[in-house]
């Protein structure tokens, strides 16, 4: 009987301290959307470091712009 009581006390002590350990360090998981946003921001930052943004400042020749094709439709007869 004393051996059984000692084993029970050891088991309860182990359960108590393991529960206390798990409760003191809760897992804080981020949502998938927050993880995707962080990944996208990291990708953008890594690609922008090697990009020369001065090339975007060159003016565009207005004569080379495409304005579309316009067709005149004949009335139905």
N, C-alpha and C positions, 0 to 999 in steps of 0.2 A: 504494500500500500504506500509506504513512504517513497518508493522509487517511482510509482505512478504519479504521485503528487508533485515530485520534483520535475518529472518530464512535462507535466501539464503546465507548471509555472514557467519552465524554459520556453515551451511553445507559445504561451501567451505573451511572454516578454518579447520574443522574436516577432510575433505578429504586431504587437504594440509599436515597437521601434521601427519596423518596416513601414507601417502605416504612417507613423510620424514623419519618416524620411520622405515618403511619397507626397505627403500633404504639404511639406515645406518647400518643395520644388515643383510647382505646377507647370505643365507644358503649355506654352503660349504659342499656339499655331496661328499663322496668318492665313487669311482666306486665299483661295486660288487667284482671285482678281488682284489682290495686293501683291502677290508673288509675280504675277504676269506684268504688272505695272513696274515693279522694281527691275525685272529682267529687261523690259523694253527701254527703260531709262538708262540702264547700264550699256545696252547695245548702242543706243544713240550717242552716248558720251564717248564710247570707244571709237565709233566711226567718225565723229566730228573732230577728233583730235588731229586726224591726218588729212582733213579736207581743207582746201583753199577756198574760202568764201569770197575772195576778191574777184574771182572769175564771174560771179553772178552780177557784178556791177556794170558789166559792159552793156552799152545801149543796144537795143534791137533795131535793125533797119525797118522802118515802117512800110517800105515798099515790098518787103518780102513776106509780110503777114498774109495769111490765107483767110479770106472772108467768107468762103463758101460758094456753092454753085446754086444759082437761082433759076428755076425753070418756069416758063410761062405755060400754063395749062390752057388749052383751047376749050371753049364752052362745049357742052354736050349737045348734039343735034338730034 
